[in-house]
Structures are given as C-alpha cells and as structure tokens.
Amino acid sequence: MSEKLFHRLASVPPVIAMCLLSAFSTLATPAQAENGFDALLEKFGKSNGDEGIYSSNGRIEAQTVDVATKYAGRIESVTAQEGDILAAGDEIAQMDTADAMAKLNAAKAAVLRTNAGLTVAQATLMQAQSALSMAQTTYNRVVKLHETGTAPQSTLDDATNTLNSAKASVEMAKAQIEDAKASIAAAEADQEQVQLALNDLTIKAPIRGRVLYRLHEPGEVIDAGYPVVTMLDLSNVYMNIYLPATVTGTLSVGDEARLILDPIPDIVVPATITFISPQSQFTPKNVETQEQREDLVFRVKLSVPRALLVKYEELIKSGVRGIGFVRSQPDMDWPDHLAVNVPE
C-alpha cells in the first residue's frame, strides 16, 4: 500500500461505527492518538505492508435494531434512555392498555359463559339418560306383556317410540356437551389472543444491546410498526473493508483478521472474516478518492469475537475509523506489530 494512499485514508471523514475506548484510558490523548495513527499509516505505507498481509480502511459498525410497537395506540411511558444497556426482555415502553383490558374482560366473560353452557349440557345429559333408563324399563315390561297377549300392539309401539326418542335425547345431550367443550376451547383461545395482544403493548428489548435513539415520548399516538427506540446489537460488531479480486480470491470465511482503530493505534484487535461478497462493486466514496472510485472491489466483513464484545460491553462506542488486515495464507504467522494485544 502506497504512502499516498495512507494519506488519503487519514483524511476520510468519520461515519457511524464503534470502538473500545474507555478500556484504554491510559493511552495517549486524542491528539496524540491521531499522530500515532498517522505514524502507523506512514509506517505500513513505506514498507508496503508485510508479505501476504493486505489492508484497507473501514469503520467499525454495530448492527442496529428498530424496536417497534405491534399495535397502534398512545404511548403511556418510555422507560429506556439513550445509552442504556438492556438485556433481552427488559421493558422499553408501555402502550395504553384500556381497550385491550376491556377486550380481555369480555373474553374472560365469554369463557365463563361457555363453561356454564357445558354445565347445562352435562345436566341435560343426565336427564336424558334418566329418561332413557325409564323408557328402557317400560319397553321391556311392555314386550313381556305383549308376548303374553296382555298388552296390545299399540302399547308396544308407543313404548318403542318412547325408547327411541330417549336414546336420541341422550345422543343430542352428548353432542351438546362436545359443542360446549369446543365453545370453551374457542373462548379460551380468544382470551389467550387478547392476552397476547395486551402483553405486546409492553414493548420489550428483543436483544441485549444499547439504546441508540429514543424516537418517541409518552403521550404520542403512533401507528403499528413504528419504532419507539433504535438499539445497537452489542454482540454483532464488525468492520467492512474493500479489497480487489486478487486479494479476496485468497481469502475464506473463518480466516483470522486484525483491526487497528484510529483512537487506539497501539491496540491490535482480533477479528474473523464472516462474509466475502460474491459480487464486485465500485469502490465506496469513503474508501478511495474520486480518481480511484472506478476500481472494482469486493466487500469483506471482519467481525469482532463475541467473547471480546461481552468483556468490553460497557465500552463499546460508535463513530471510529480504523484499518482491517487480512492474510493471503491462513497458516502464515502474523507479524509482531499485528499480534493481538488487547488489555486483559
């Protein structure tokens, strides 16, 4: 990499990104860090890097997540503040619940009504079974009397019809019980659905992360799908760099990489290649100057290990540039100046 290119890199304006800053408070002041970083750029530029080591400037980024309301309504409260680190499931905001509570009470009443219907159906079955037992006894008696010639055929016919009617009543009562059970299941499902909707009115953090933006305040009425806050996913921090095909052709997902960040040029951060774009693109404006933007490059994503992110979670910030380094051969040793030296 030429010295001229590194001077261009030093003049690139900052964009949204992140960095581990406070952990290294013993380092130089911002002005000194900038000088140290420029010196580092000059060093690598003059030597044109080490054999098999390639680099490109980029910016550390953290995945953003918009946390939105599922239902339209009025915001009652917003407990999350910008900068807060929230665990997954922590409350962010509360929507108005008056309508949902009314629906829930109606759903509970419907469940009670269907349970009462089941009780009635069960009592009806008992009555039908009692009537069937009596009809069966009468029928048996009439059959014996008819066989001895004591009871006429008409009496037997009446007893037979009564017995069949009693049997039908029992079957109908059983069907009413099954219908009542189905009604209970439907009413309970409606109640559960209303309860879920009520629960969704409490907006919770879907991930562990930091609140980046607080977008709405209590009293505002918002539509369904509107975000209330934007969060940074502290477990998904990375740098995108752009390299030519001659370099990316030697790289593979899973290869080790290194990051050196502008404010802390003496710290070498470990990283891993987690994505290599299968399609080339023109060099982004924030990477090269106008005359070099026509060159085709491939995007390479360098992700910081999650274990390291957890360790320095409180120190993850946004807005820092740096340089990403990769190796053309994964089994080659890193040079001494690119050995990982993150403070314990």
Secondary structure as UniProt FT lines:
FT   HELIX           3..10
FT   STRAND          19..20
FT   HELIX           22..24
FT   TURN            25..26
FT   HELIX           30..47
FT   TURN            51..52
FT   STRAND          53..68
FT   STRAND          73..78
FT   TURN            82..83
FT   STRAND          85..86
FT   TURN            88..89
FT   STRAND          91..95
FT   HELIX           98..147
FT   TURN            148..149
FT   HELIX           153..200
FT   STRAND          202..204
FT   STRAND          209..214
FT   TURN            218..219
FT   STRAND          221..222
FT   TURN            224..225
FT   STRAND          227..243
FT   HELIX           245..248
FT   TURN            249..250
FT   TURN            253..254
FT   STRAND          256..261
FT   TURN            262..263
FT   STRAND          264..276
FT   STRAND          281..282
FT   TURN            285..287
FT   HELIX           290..292
FT   TURN            293..294
FT   STRAND          296..303
FT   HELIX           306..311
FT   HELIX           313..315
FT   STRAND          316..317
FT   STRAND          321..327
FT   TURN            330..331
FT   HELIX           336..338
//
